[in-house]
């Protein structure tokens, strides 16, 4: 049984356990009770990659993108603090 978790991610039951996996290449990230973001490939970019208006965030924030480590499909994008305290 498979059901979508979010775009490009799904939850699937394999061998009696629930797994989170890439919907494109079926790479298994982790168990359904874990945070899949910890198992993705991360790329940090300057905020201006999201558009010129984001220049006010430069120096304080980065654009974080999380990809599937197997097929490189984009799974999540958000802003994170450059130096969280």
N, C-alpha and C positions, 0 to 999 in steps of 0.2 A: 504494500500500500504506500502511495506517495501523495503528499499534499504540499502546496507551495508555502514557503515561509515568507519570502519576499521575492522581488524580481531577481532572477538568476540563482536563487537558492530554494531548495526543497527539503522536506523532512521525509525520510524513507525508512520503512521497517525492514531490516535485514537480519536474519538469524535471530529473530525475537527481540532485537534491540532497535531503538530509534536513532538514526544518524542524520546529521545535517550534511548535505552535499550540494555540489554545483549542479545546477539544472542543465547546463550546457554540456559539460564533459563527464559528469557524475563522480568527480573527485570527492572523496569523503573528507570533511573537515574535522568533525568531532561528534561526540554523542550529543543528542538533542538537549541534554541538560547542561551543556557547556556553552561558553561564549565563542561563537564561530569567528569573531573578529580577531581573536588571538592567534588563529591559525592561517590567516590570509597573508598575502604578500602586501607590504605597505610601501607607499611612495609618498613623500612629503614634498610639497611644491609651494612656491610663493603664492600668496592669496590673489595676486593679479592674474594668475592662470584662469581664474573664474570670471575675469573681466576687469577692465580698467577702473571701474568704480570701487573695487575692493582694495585699491591702493591705500586707503585710510587704515587698513588692517596690517599693512606691512610693518615688520619689526616686532609685532606682538602676537600674530597668529600665523599658522601655516594651513594649507589645504591638504588634508590627509585623504588619500585614496586607497581603498583596499581591493585587491584583485585576487582571483583564484590563482594559486601557485602552479596549477597544472595547465590551464588554458588562457590565463590572463584576462578573463572577462571581468569587467568592473562590477564590484558588488556593493560598494558604499563610498560616499564622499561626504566629508564634513570639515569644519574648521576646528582646529585645536590650538591651544595656547603654545606659543613657542617655548617658553620656559615656565611650565607649571610649578607652583610652589607648594 
